[in-house]
């Protein structure tokens, strides 16, 4: 039991770090909904991510086969996992650049109105697409860290509970500070580039990405405090 504790804590920490991407994406989409629907999208998105990962763990042998080469193009091997990561990365880049363009280039008087309640299903479907991409990447990473299946299940459930608690404060913070929303979108764009690179077997250490974004986040906070002091 004690021997499994360290891998469990390590896996939970990894899942939480990977889950930040999910929370940011869900938070940005939730902001498109009326206020009474935002929590619903956040909770549904995170809970569906949990069930998706638990279901994928039940088919762990099939998931591992996704790492096997399907075909090669110009000496580059493509696997099922690689194709999913490339598709997910392109989707993230598309959504991020579209949101950045909307926030920076669209005049205020031309801003599109908030989507109506019926758009909830469309936004949830976008969340599910990213849930699938992040879940497969997370499961394959988890298999490389631990061997016990129960440790993986425990890590997934614990991570989801943490994400459920953290999702609303993170979402509210991003919504109240537009500059941080742009920063979050740039962060998602970088994750998209990282996923595409990983699909082509070019590994970009995630530590570099998270460190650079943490540094940018700190700089943004300092800038915000300076402007607040001047006003």
Secondary structure as GFF3:
##gff-version 3
##sequence-region A 1 231
A	DSSP	alpha_helix	2	30	.	.	.	ID=ss1
A	DSSP	alpha_helix	35	58	.	.	.	ID=ss2
A	DSSP	alpha_helix	60	65	.	.	.	ID=ss3
A	DSSP	beta_strand	69	73	.	.	.	ID=ss4
A	DSSP	beta_strand	76	79	.	.	.	ID=ss5
A	DSSP	alpha_helix	80	105	.	.	.	ID=ss6
A	DSSP	three_ten_helix	108	110	.	.	.	ID=ss7
A	DSSP	three_ten_helix	117	119	.	.	.	ID=ss8
A	DSSP	alpha_helix	120	145	.	.	.	ID=ss9
A	DSSP	alpha_helix	149	176	.	.	.	ID=ss10
A	DSSP	alpha_helix	178	199	.	.	.	ID=ss11
A	DSSP	alpha_helix	206	230	.	.	.	ID=ss12
###
